[in-house]
């Protein structure tokens, strides 16, 4: 039976976080069964992009990685904290923003993967890709530990221990995943790299328009497990999801036999879910005000990926003061039958969003991807009327 621990922190100081992290790992059996003396242990936080402030819920706090690194050293292994931020984002700037440079000053190894030697890693059972475009350090690691932060996501509902591993592939492949399929793609990563542990930062999470621009949630919990699927299932329940299968990545990973999703088959130690449960506002529930009239055709077969992406893309347009391009547009998401396509919409005003609308591409502007990147959606709406750019990304939004 898979085991997941939930531990409440007693405060927000570094010593309080250390106590909670250690307790969460001890409750699931400690490290000795998965980490041996001399092992190279890669500790992977979520440093997707700078948020509004260090503890805004956008990135994993450094204190948790420090505690894990200390525990790794105590069993005689070598810890390395390593990350590559979202495509187009300077990882070094996020390291400094998150104060991980303080750990470097204390002698901890904190690595910007984008500055290291590249390495291709084969995947025998990959559904989307057969090779990961990664780095030598990732390939050499004996044990990988995923250390995400508890938050919602504008394309994948949540981003937890499985989704966090997308930072272990290079920027070019991160972009390709949005064409090939993000959901199956990130599960390919876990199936290939086989992470042995996750410790989820729920001290200050993020709800709404994550992964960067949502609102902080001060929950004060740490979740840990050696089964990443079980950890994500329990954490999504903590975040208010009634059924873990609502989260597509968790469902796919469970379907591939990579971990347990059934809460009745998971042993939960420490706090009970109901004692720490807090319903996180979904990205799809973010209200958009102050936009001109447009039509959204949301077919019942559409997934939350496209539903939340369109909201996030429109918020991006508002931030860039180009939301006026929405006026008169008709945006289609989901596998709408050709017979149900509106006949009175001009081709230049029809935006067909995501892989499910590919069969309609001759009728309007087709936006590729599953789900598409925000920037692709914005370009599909604006067309060739102007050069669309974003301040924090070029070809990919911060989607780790």
VOGU-3710 file (C-alpha; in Angstrom, 3 decimals, decimal comma):
1> xxxxxxxxxx> 0,000/0,000/0,000  1,269/3,476/-0,860  1,854/5,829/2,051  1,441/9,614/2,089  2,174/11,871/5,035  0,553/15,209/5,810  2,261/17,359/8,426  1,225/20,763/9,758  3,969/23,295/10,336  4,218/24,925/13,772
11> xxxxxxxxxx> 5,403/28,230/12,344  6,972/29,867/9,298  10,597/30,104/10,388  13,335/27,948/8,852  13,523/25,759/11,962  9,755/25,166/11,867  9,913/24,111/8,213  12,833/21,792/8,942  10,946/20,025/11,731  7,894/19,510/9,492
21> xxxxxxxxxx> 9,908/18,247/6,499  11,812/15,769/8,658  8,626/14,508/10,271  6,897/14,113/6,898  9,764/11,980/5,562  10,105/9,907/8,721  6,378/9,110/8,639  6,842/7,452/5,216  9,797/5,379/6,344  12,773/7,722/6,059
31> xxxxxxxxxx> 15,343/7,785/3,273  17,486/4,728/3,913  15,463/2,400/1,680  15,751/4,684/-1,388  19,068/6,529/-0,890  22,383/4,784/-0,286  25,749/6,225/0,784  27,534/7,729/-2,209  24,357/8,239/-4,254  23,952/11,420/-6,314
41> xxxxxxxxxx> 20,555/12,825/-5,340  18,935/15,474/-7,568  16,494/17,655/-5,627  14,171/19,404/-8,073  12,158/22,399/-6,794  9,612/24,354/-8,828  11,355/27,563/-9,899  9,142/28,178/-12,928  9,372/32,007/-12,973  9,467/34,888/-10,495
51> xxxxxxxxxx> 6,200/35,536/-8,721  5,115/38,724/-7,025  7,263/37,859/-3,991  9,200/34,877/-2,658  6,337/33,461/-0,605  3,519/34,233/-3,053  3,051/30,534/-3,862  4,718/30,644/-7,282  7,945/28,826/-6,387  9,118/26,222/-3,888
61> xxxxxxxxxx> 10,644/27,849/-0,818  14,339/27,116/-0,385  13,951/26,002/3,249  12,310/22,742/2,164  15,065/21,855/-0,281  17,664/22,700/2,373  16,071/20,283/4,851  15,943/17,503/2,274  19,577/18,149/1,321  20,593/17,924/4,980
71> xxxxxxxxxx> 18,809/14,598/5,364  20,469/13,307/2,193  23,892/14,249/3,586  23,056/12,462/6,836  22,708/9,134/5,002  26,054/9,704/3,288  24,777/10,766/-0,146  25,465/13,867/-2,265  22,535/16,297/-2,708  22,302/18,659/-5,685
81> xxxxxxxxxx> 19,451/21,148/-5,990  18,842/21,600/-9,724  16,260/23,265/-11,959  15,594/24,769/-15,360  12,874/27,415/-15,313  10,179/27,795/-17,972  11,219/28,331/-21,588  12,360/31,898/-22,080  12,921/32,433/-18,349  16,387/33,042/-16,882
91> xxxxxxxxxx> 16,791/30,319/-14,251  19,565/32,234/-12,507  17,238/35,167/-11,898  14,644/32,848/-10,342  17,329/31,262/-8,147  18,185/34,712/-6,785  14,498/35,707/-6,525  13,841/32,593/-4,439  16,951/33,256/-2,313  18,499/29,929/-3,289
101> xxxxxxxxxx> 21,730/31,874/-3,663  21,804/31,924/0,149  22,156/28,143/0,057  25,112/28,465/-2,293  26,758/30,800/0,200  26,267/28,113/2,851  27,956/25,463/0,716  24,930/23,772/-0,872  25,129/22,929/-4,562  22,408/24,780/-6,495
111> xxxxxxxxxx> 22,599/24,197/-10,254  21,078/26,086/-13,174  20,573/23,156/-15,536  20,386/25,420/-18,587  24,092/26,195/-18,102  25,213/22,539/-17,879  26,113/19,809/-20,367  23,171/18,447/-22,335  22,251/14,782/-22,569  19,579/12,790/-24,410
121> xxxxxxxxxx> 17,864/10,079/-22,378  15,990/7,277/-24,151  12,425/6,308/-23,192  11,451/2,789/-24,242  7,773/3,205/-23,317  7,160/6,870/-24,158  3,719/7,742/-25,501  4,645/11,208/-26,778  8,426/11,174/-27,011  11,028/8,414/-27,202
131> xxxxxxxxxx> 13,900/10,646/-26,062  14,136/13,276/-23,348  16,229/16,323/-24,225  17,758/16,688/-20,778  21,125/17,177/-19,087  24,083/15,081/-18,007  23,348/15,746/-14,335  19,817/14,386/-14,679  21,072/11,258/-16,423  23,745/10,674/-13,760
141> xxxxxxxxxx> 21,431/11,101/-10,758  20,883/7,908/-8,763  17,768/9,332/-7,114  15,467/12,172/-8,173  13,336/14,004/-5,604  10,458/16,192/-6,810  9,817/19,207/-4,566  6,887/21,153/-6,060  4,692/23,793/-4,499  0,971/23,258/-4,018
151> xxxxxxxxxx> -0,783/25,371/-6,644  -3,348/25,482/-9,407  -2,366/25,777/-13,057  -3,940/27,538/-16,020  -3,557/24,514/-18,314  -3,349/21,358/-16,196  -5,673/22,107/-13,238  -2,838/21,691/-10,737  0,936/21,477/-10,902  2,301/19,064/-8,305
161> xxxxxxxxxx> 4,972/16,375/-8,088  4,506/14,890/-11,584  4,078/18,141/-13,517  7,076/19,604/-11,674  9,386/17,222/-13,538  8,824/19,125/-16,786  11,682/21,316/-15,621  14,062/18,408/-16,275  13,758/18,783/-20,055  15,230/21,501/-22,233
171> xxxxxxxxxx> 13,289/24,538/-23,457  12,867/23,278/-27,022  11,180/20,105/-25,822  9,033/21,989/-23,309  7,623/23,911/-26,278  7,102/20,745/-28,337  5,114/19,165/-25,515  2,364/21,719/-26,102  2,005/20,483/-29,661  2,449/16,778/-28,939
181> xxxxxxxxxx> 0,449/16,696/-25,694  1,458/18,062/-22,289  -0,481/15,547/-20,209  0,968/12,378/-21,704  4,337/14,110/-22,114  4,935/14,825/-18,431  3,891/11,269/-17,590  6,537/10,096/-20,079  9,065/11,967/-17,940  8,087/10,265/-14,687
191> xxxxxxxxxx> 8,017/6,881/-16,405  11,532/7,461/-17,742  13,253/9,108/-14,772  11,450/7,165/-12,012  11,652/9,703/-9,171  11,759/8,029/-5,774  10,387/10,727/-3,483  8,283/13,861/-3,449  7,947/16,506/-0,756  5,220/19,024/-1,594
201> xxxxxxxxxx> 5,446/22,574/-0,284  2,019/23,496/1,007  3,214/26,130/3,453  2,050/28,945/1,170  0,377/27,598/-1,968  -1,329/29,398/-4,820  -4,878/29,360/-6,183  -6,532/30,858/-9,223  -4,420/31,819/-12,206  -1,332/29,747/-11,414
211> xxxxxxxxxx> 1,390/28,824/-11,966  2,701/32,352/-11,373  -0,023/34,984/-11,101  -2,520/33,388/-8,731  -3,260/34,347/-5,131  -1,354/32,914/-2,143  -2,989/30,388/0,174  -1,405/30,106/3,618  -2,074/26,449/4,383  0,970/25,496/6,440
221> xxxxxxxxxx> 1,315/21,853/5,390  3,952/19,511/3,984  2,943/16,408/1,986  5,438/13,607/1,326  5,406/10,200/-0,370  7,560/7,732/-2,289  4,630/7,319/-4,701  4,230/10,527/-6,713  0,810/9,556/-8,050  -0,486/8,919/-4,531
231> xxxxxxxxxx> 1,012/12,203/-3,326  -0,711/14,141/-6,108  -3,999/12,324/-5,475  -3,929/13,187/-1,770  -2,781/16,757/-2,409  -5,537/17,391/-4,944  -8,001/16,195/-2,294  -6,457/18,658/0,165  -6,963/21,333/-2,521  -10,667/20,517/-2,732
241> xxxxxxxxxx> -10,926/18,071/-5,625  -13,569/15,485/-4,721  -12,083/12,855/-7,008  -8,350/12,639/-7,845  -9,266/11,416/-11,343  -10,465/14,961/-12,090  -6,781/15,825/-12,495  -5,873/14,436/-15,902  -2,142/13,991/-15,270  -2,818/11,969/-12,127
251> xxxxxxxxxx> -5,356/9,845/-13,994  -2,980/9,138/-16,877  -0,083/8,247/-14,574  -2,306/5,913/-12,596  -3,563/4,334/-15,820  0,024/3,552/-16,802  0,560/1,776/-13,504  2,952/4,394/-12,116  1,262/4,821/-8,749  -1,924/4,633/-6,704
261> xxxxxxxxxx> -4,785/7,091/-7,157  -7,547/5,497/-5,077  -7,639/7,305/-1,729  -9,112/4,173/-0,124  -5,925/2,306/-1,032  -3,514/4,953/0,270  -2,345/4,986/3,886  -2,332/8,572/5,119  -0,169/9,356/8,140  -0,092/12,519/10,196
271> xxxxxxxxxx> -2,984/14,891/9,604  -6,246/13,731/8,053  -7,244/15,271/4,722  -10,413/16,768/6,175  -8,422/18,560/8,877  -6,314/20,523/6,376  -8,630/20,624/3,354  -8,992/24,031/1,715  -10,730/24,418/-1,613  -8,344/26,188/-3,996
281> xxxxxxxxxx> -10,018/28,443/-6,529  -9,519/26,943/-9,992  -7,961/28,874/-12,852  -11,204/28,276/-14,771  -13,130/30,143/-12,052  -11,202/33,366/-12,455  -13,622/36,074/-13,541  -12,653/38,206/-16,499  -13,967/41,744/-16,367  -13,632/44,625/-18,767
291> xxxxxxxxxx> -13,385/42,735/-22,060  -15,416/43,468/-25,193  -18,166/41,079/-26,324  -17,010/37,835/-27,934  -18,440/34,332/-28,286  -16,966/31,232/-26,676  -18,272/27,911/-27,983  -17,361/25,417/-25,265  -18,153/21,928/-26,549  -18,899/19,374/-23,839
301> xxxxxxxxxx> -15,908/17,325/-24,980  -13,431/20,118/-24,188  -10,962/19,454/-21,382  -9,967/21,850/-18,625  -6,651/22,460/-20,418  -8,261/24,572/-23,142  -10,944/25,971/-20,837  -8,398/27,457/-18,462  -5,920/28,406/-21,181  -8,415/30,707/-22,876
311> xxxxxxxxxx> -9,004/32,496/-19,562  -5,280/32,824/-18,974  -4,679/34,068/-22,539  -7,357/36,730/-22,198  -5,802/37,859/-18,905  -2,498/38,162/-20,782  -4,219/40,286/-23,421  -5,590/42,576/-20,720  -2,121/42,914/-19,212  -0,831/43,985/-22,640
321> xxxxxxxxxx> -3,832/46,282/-23,265  -4,838/44,432/-26,431  -8,110/42,905/-25,225  -10,000/45,031/-27,776  -8,980/42,474/-30,432  -11,479/40,066/-28,840  -14,478/42,041/-30,040  -16,582/40,077/-32,490  -14,432/36,939/-32,274  -15,871/33,444/-31,945
331> xxxxxxxxxx> -13,572/31,012/-30,138  -14,211/27,268/-30,301  -12,822/24,733/-27,840  -13,516/21,011/-27,850  -14,477/18,546/-30,632  -17,363/20,540/-32,071  -18,996/18,669/-34,998  -18,702/20,455/-38,326  -22,481/20,578/-38,617  -22,688/22,689/-35,420
341> xxxxxxxxxx> -20,198/25,299/-36,589  -21,857/28,750/-36,876  -22,422/29,634/-40,515  -22,587/33,399/-40,049  -19,052/33,892/-38,686  -16,358/35,246/-40,989  -13,259/33,121/-41,363  -11,031/35,847/-39,921  -13,242/36,070/-36,819  -13,281/32,338/-36,033
351> xxxxxxxxxx> -10,538/30,996/-33,726  -10,278/27,210/-33,437  -8,362/26,329/-30,333  -6,456/23,112/-29,654  -6,047/19,660/-31,144  -9,757/18,848/-30,782  -10,676/21,499/-33,390  -8,156/20,426/-36,019  -10,917/18,953/-38,212  -12,330/22,494/-38,554
361> xxxxxxxxxx> -9,055/24,247/-39,408  -10,139/25,259/-42,921  -12,982/27,372/-41,477  -10,943/29,802/-39,399  -7,650/30,424/-37,603  -6,422/27,154/-36,144  -4,321/27,307/-32,954  -2,289/24,120/-32,544  -1,483/22,445/-29,243  -2,922/20,199/-26,532
371> xxxxxxxxxx> -3,404/22,565/-24,851  -1,892/25,455/-26,827  0,483/27,940/-25,247  -1,113/31,207/-24,166  0,985/33,151/-26,660  -0,263/30,983/-29,532  -3,872/31,661/-28,507  -3,244/35,410/-28,300  -1,633/35,369/-31,746  -4,613/33,426/-33,092
381> xxxxxxxxxx> -6,994/36,089/-31,807  -4,929/39,131/-32,825  -3,815/37,713/-36,168  -1,303/39,744/-38,163  -2,544/43,094/-36,854  0,443/43,493/-34,535  3,550/41,782/-33,209  2,499/39,985/-30,043  5,133/39,563/-27,335  5,041/38,772/-23,640
391> xxxxxxxxxx> 7,310/40,174/-20,973  8,261/36,872/-19,333  8,277/34,425/-22,258  8,616/34,330/-26,019  7,312/31,091/-27,432  6,064/29,576/-24,184  4,274/30,939/-21,157  5,510/29,911/-17,738  3,900/26,482/-17,689  6,111/24,263/-15,602
//
